[in-house]
């Protein structure tokens, strides 16, 4: 965080309280307590009164303002995602899609039929995107849930 004090009418200890509240607001954002990245806070003007102002009041006011501003900015959580390729019997395709979307926070990008590649059953190949954290143990889960030999390939890291 880049700090520049240009408001000369406010005493330094109150500016320090404002800076501390801004730093705390950015380092523990409103979404799951993760820090906010690539943010810039600029104070355009300010005033204080020797009778009614204190460092505590400035810090509390700035903390409340930071919460309001962060919510208005509509932040999003950044997390690594993977391309995923799932080969499954066509009869299990709805189950796999439902699990990927509802339970794993994934998105389906494309579905292709794999006719003629397997004897006796039709298979589908699903291409999608899923958060990296949701892929742990996913291949084992799918094999046991569909009770067949399927395959899950994590194609590449999109980050």
Residue, then its C-alpha position, 0 to 999 in steps of 0.5 A: x500500500x502506497x501512503x501519501x499524506x497530502x491533507x495538511x489540516x488533519x493532525x498526523x496521529x489522526x492520519x495514522x489512525x486513518x491509514x491503519x483502518x485502511x490497511x486493516x480493511x484491505x488486509x482482511x476483506x469482506x469475502x472470507x477474510x482474504x486480503x484485497x489486491x490491486x486496490x488504491x485508496x485516495x483521500x481527497x479532503x478531510x476536516x477535524x475539530x479539536x473538541x469532537x475529533x479523536x484518533x479512535x473516532x477517525x479509525x472507526x469512521x474509516x473502518x466503517x467507510x472501508x466496509x461500505x466501499x469494499x461491498x460497493x466494489x463487488x469484489x470477487x475471490x481469485x483462485x486457481x482453476x483447472x480445465x477438466x476433461x471427464x470421460x463417462x458413460x452417457x447414462x451417468x452424464x447427468x449425475x456427473x454434470x450435476x456434481x460438477x456444477x452443484x457440488x464442485x463450483x465448476x462450469x461445463x464448457x462442452x460435451x461430445x459423444x464418443x461413439x464407436x470407441x467402446x464396445x457395448x456402451x456409448x460414452x460422453x466426454x465432458x469438458x469444463x472448468x473447476x476450481x483446483x481445490x475441488x479436484x482433490x480426490x475427484x477421480x476416485x469419487x467419480x469412479x466409485x459413484x459411477x461404478x465403472x472405469x471412467x477417467x478424469x484428466x486435469x488438462x492445464x492450470x489456468x490460474 
